[in-house]
Amino acid sequence: MAVAGPSVLSQRSLYRLSPFFSTTRSRCSGIAFFRWNLSLPNRKSFSIAAMTNCGFTSPETVKSFDFGSEKRIYDWWESQGYFKPTFDNGGDPFVITMPPPNVTGSLHMGHAMFVTIEDIMIRYFRMKGRATLWLPGTDHAGIATQLVVERKLASKGLKRMDMSREEFTKAVWEWKEKYGGTITKQIRRLGASCDWSREHFTLDEQLSRSYMVNWSPNLQTAVSDLEVEYSEEPGTLFYLKYRVAGGSRGDYLTIATTRPETLFGDIAVAVHPEDERYFKYIGRQAIVPLTFGRHVPIIADRCVDKKFGTGVLKISPGHDHNDYHLARKLGLPILNVMNKDGTLNEVAGLYSGLDRFEARKKLWSVLEETGLAVKKEPHTLRVPRSQRGGEIIEPLVSKQWFVTMEPLAEKALHAVEKAELTILPERFDKIYKHWLTNIKDWCISRQLWWGHRIPVWYIAGKNCEEEYIVARNAEEALALAYERYGKSVEIYQDPDVLDTWFSSSLWPFSTLGWPDLSSEDFRKFYPTTVLETGHDILFFWVARMVMMGIEVTGTVPFSYVYLHGLVRDAEGRKMSKTLGNVLDPIDIINEYGTDALRFTLSLGTGGQDLNLSSERLTSNKAFTNKLWNAGKFILQNLPCESVGSKLEDIFAYKFDTQESLMRLPLPESWVVSKLHGLIDSVTSSYEKFFFGDAGREIYDFFWGDFADWYIESSKTRLYHLGSHSDASIAQAVLLYVFENILKLLHPFMPFVTEELWQALPLRKEALIVSQWPQSSLPKHNASVKRFENLQSLIRVIRNARAEYSVEPARRISASIVGNAEVLGYVSSEKQVLALLSRLDVQNVYFMESPPDYAEHSVHLVVGDGLEAYLPLADMVDVSAESQRLTKRLSKMQAEYDALLARLSSPTFIDKAPEEIVSGVREKVKEAAEKIILTKNRLVFLESSTPQ
């Protein structure tokens, strides 16, 4: 190759290399180019000059994609403002609100899943030209954060209750400022193209009655039903006697209970009205053990399970949800025996002050001593535990703030029924509707110091259940109090905070400026387009946001709810520290790269759980490398001025009409047609949120059609002497197909695709903001069919070579037989056929009837009248192969005879396990088939030997 002088710097080299390297070397000219500060006039979203500082690398100079480049690329995207919405093209915006991760958290696979899917959505619609906004933020995580800080204080010998509320809150804020940014930094590692300038925290400035609740004694707060996890655990069922008042000493009811310590709260004993065993006791009184003769009524109700225990139920409405609802239904009193720290109160008499579990042991001992204990037996319990602390939750009657949910739920149900809200996958519709149809009122108060304070103020000296003020802040509350009670009044705020889920349910609209419905962001971006989250919080967050959004804005807050599944380990188990199978996304990124992790997570089916294995990650890391190597091949084979071609010639080719495809050679027409079909199919999958389908289609096309078939075919144009036009067309098609693959794949694998994109010639914009490929482009179906026939021919020749163990480097002859039409297009690609089938191109013949040596050839039938004849002598040494097969046949026959002998032995048949006998029979069958095949091969070889 001639060496160009300094005066012939090519335009391609100037644009493609100089902006990205301080110093680099062009493969065309052999001259070192130094960094040029270039700028393009009227740049809307991109400048070559800005790219200079990013330092993109090229496959021509770097062996493989460096994962360390990801931060550099990400920082460059952000610095250029690509994550912010632009309204250049008009139309409706595409808006996603990120489910705010806990400020206490660090990245886990659930985060990696939702970040990947949401970023795929955002990047796709950004490239489609819509104004895209992804709103990021973090949740203050009331219980979790307070627990973390209390543990930190405890390590220093401090307790929350020894501090003022202000001192403790200050300590939490200090912790948040120091450690709270960890999760957002890790989300950036995943490539999340959020508008970080709009990042929010749920405690940002802008942003009662007696009832049965779930009480956490350790955390000293109520917790939501949805924050209670039930587990099957071994426990004990205690049987004890309740004597019948007015009866004989032997007249008693035996009651089975798992919690005897709650008997001090019993207000009735219940039996089923149709249980004949207890008819005579209904309407009488029972004596509660160890209560100094306290009587309770014996009642009948169908809620009693006759088959559980003895069929007699103690009713403790202060400590059991079912008992509570029964007591409310029947108008029975409610008696609480538990303090908020889990100890028994004064109602328990001598047992007052004992921890609930300690009281259980002592109580049973006394029952045994007094003859009131019948027995105890093992019993599997469904134990309610706190999601946060892991402790056993105590049902407790407590004064709390509740939201009446039924009117809100009705509107949220109508939103789905009227198709104002679409839930994807659709099967979650039923779950959503079932939950809203059976909804309970929501306890929204928490006895914590960290969070949004309940916006209620009480009047000093007044009954707090009757006299209170609801206001936005203390100043407004005081003004309302002055207006209502005069200037001498004093007020104080409710000490509780709102449930974190309640705060988060206002997240999508508060981040856009609500309650100011006239704010610019609210007008532009509300309602949002999609809420994407895990199906495990469909009730925690999604349904509540729908209800709250409709209530406070009058509009359904989003058009779609997209639910993904859980990420499980390779064996399908839920990841947990107990099992030791937790995978850290950051570790995976460091080993496999972000793109490989994202692509792996994205290939799951919507709503289905995904089993994550190292094999999948390794495979998709190899996919990244395959992309890089394809880019290297294309760049190394683009034209240079020094060999008489101009890069502008390549860009002059257009593939947007049927006529342009018809003028292309067969492989080029085929791959461009396949690409155009792929664009249509993938775009449709993106629009339907079928991301797994889209990813698999791109993967199959790139690896199967483009890399394995077209790139290999193109070598016949690029490496063999032929017309300049053929080489130019191949270069144009390689570049056209590859740049469109990068566009289609970018939402899944943003880093490697951007790096490769910038290495291509004449890139005047970043891939992240490039235009999505045009749909409905022409396809030449005849070319697709013809090339598929050519592929089939190549495959059968490859299979024959493998069957006869032909050395890979050995080139063989072939005669291709078919009708004139078929031979016309197959013969036109003789070089492709020879290269991909490893044929001797000088001895490939095309004819309409079998060759003279047909009897001494391997005959292959392809279809559509296409056949191939491969001379046997070209493929094997017939004599040596016959000897080898003869020896092999002798050995196979001996093995077969031995197996038959085992099956002929009565001892073996009678004594061997059935699976062993079946295994031997299967081996006999396989051996017989191999013997037949080998004999046929020998007969064929002998008949093919020239006489």
CORKAPE-V623511 format. One line per field, one symbol per residue. phi: phi as a letter, one per 20 degrees, with the letter a starting at -180 (. if undefined). psi: psi as a letter, one per 40 degrees, with the letter a starting at -180 (. if undefined). burial: I if it has 9 or more other C-alpha atoms within 8 Angstrom, else O. A space follows every 50 residues. Layout:
phi->???
psi->???
burial->???
This chain:
phi->.feeefedfffgffeedffdcfbbcfffdmdfddgdedbdflfecabggf fgfemfdcgfdcfbfegffffgffffgffemfeefcdgemnffdccdfgf fffeecfcfffgfffffffggfffffffnefdcdeerceflgffffffff fffffdndcgfedfgffffffffffffedfegffffffgenfefeffdfc cfdggff.bfbfceddffelbfcfgeedddcecfbcdedcedfefneffe ebdeddbecffeffefcacccffdeffcgfefnedddfgmdlnfecfedd bfffefeeldnddedcffbbfffffffffemefdcdddefenefeffemf egnffgfffffffffffffemeeeacbfbfdeeecfgeenfffdfbebfb ecdfegfffffffffffemfcddcffffgffgfffffdfdfdfdececdd qffgeccdegndffeddbcdbfbffffffffgfecnfefdcbegffdfgg ffgffegfeffdogeefeffffffddffecddafffdgegcfffffffff fedncffbecddddeeedffeneffbfffmdfdegfffffednfffffff ffefegnefdeecffffffffffgffgfffffgfffdefcgfdnddffff fffccdcfffffeffggfffffffffffgffffffgfemeffffffffgf fffeffffdfgfffffeeddfafffffffffffgffffffffffeggecf ffffffgfeffledbffgdfffgfelffcdffffffffffffffffffff gffelfggeeedebdddaffffffefffdgffgffedldfgfcdccbebg ffegfdceeddeplmdcbcdgfffebegffffffffffffffffffffff fffeegffffdfggffffffffffffffffffffffffgffffefge
psi->hihiidefhiddddddddeeidhihhdddeihiihhhiihifhdeihddd ddedfiiiddehdihhdeeddddddddddeeeeiiifdeaiiihhhhhhh ihdeiihidddddddddddddddddddeeihhhhhiiihegcdddddddd ddddeeeiideeiiddddddddddddddeeeddddddddeehfigeeehi heeidd.iihihihhhddefiiiideehhhihihaihhhihhihheaide hihhhhiegdeedeeheihiiheehddedeeheaiihhifefehiiihih ieehhdehbeehhhhgeeehdddddddddefiihhhehieeeiiaddebe eheiiddddddddddddddeeehdiiiihhighhihddeeihihhihihi hihhdddddddddddddefdhhhhideedddddddddfiiihheihgieh ahihfhhihheiheedhihhididddddddddddeieeiiiiiheiiihd ddddeeddddeeeiegeeidddddehiidhhhiieefddddddddddddd deeeiheidihhhiaihiadeeihhiddefehhhdddddddeiddddddd deeihheiihhhiddddddddddddddddddddddeeiiideeeiidddd edhifeidddddeiiddddddddddddddddddddddefgdddddddddd ddddddddddddddddddeihaidddddddddddddddddddddedddgd ddddddddeiifheiiddeihiihifiihgdddddddddddddddddddd dddefhhdehhiiihhhaidddddddddfddddddeefihdefhihieii idfddfihhhhdifehiihhhddddihddddddddddddddddddddddd dddehddddddiiddddddddddddddddddddddddddddddehh.
burial->OOOIOOOOIOOIIIIIIIIIIOIIOIOOIIOOIIIOOOOOOOOOOIIIII IIOIIIIIIOOOOOIOOOOIOIIIOIIIOIOIIIIOOOOOOOIIIIIIOI IIIIOOIIIIIIIIIIIIIIIIIIIIIOIIIIIIIIIIIIIIIIIIIIII OOIIOOOOIIOOOOOOOIIOIIOOIIOOOIIIIOOIIIIIIIIIIOOOII IIIOOOIOOOOIIIIIIOOIIIIIOOIIIOIOOOIIIIIIIIIIIOIOOO OIIIIIIOOIIIIIIIIIIIIIOOIOOOIOIIOIIIIIIOOOOOIIIIII IOOIOIOOOIIIIIIIIIIIIOIIIIIOOOOOOIIIIIOOOIIIIOIIOO OIOIIIOOIIOOIIOOIIOOOIIIOOOOOIIOIIIIOOOOOIIIIIIOOI IIOOIIOIIIIIIOIIOOOIIIIIIOOIIOOIIOIIOOIOIIIIIIIIII IOIIIIIIIOOOOOOOIIIOIOOOOIIIOIIIOOOOOOIOIOIIOIIIII OIIIIIIIIIIIIIOOIOIOIIIOIIIIIIIIIIIOIIIIIIIIIIIIII IOOOOIIIIIIIIIIIIIIIOOOOIOOOOOOIIIIIOIIIOIIIIIIIII IIIIIIIIIIIIOOOIIIOIIOIIIIOIIIIIOIIOOOIIIIOOIIIOII OOOOOOIIOIIIOIOIIIIIIIIIIIIIIIIIIOIIOOOIIIIIIIIIII IIIIIIIIIIIIIIIIIIOOOOOOOIIIIIIIIIIOIIIIIIIIIIIIII IIIIIIIIIIIOIOIIIIIIOIOOOOIIIIOOIIOIIOIIOIIIIIIIOI IOOOOIOOOOOIIIIIIIIOOIIOIIOOIIOIIIIIIIIIIOIIOIIOOI OOOIOIIIIIOIOOIIIIIIIIIOIIOIOOIIOOIIOOIOOIIOIIOOII OOIOOOOIIOOIOOOOIOOIIOIIOOIIOOIOOIIOOIOOIOOIOOO
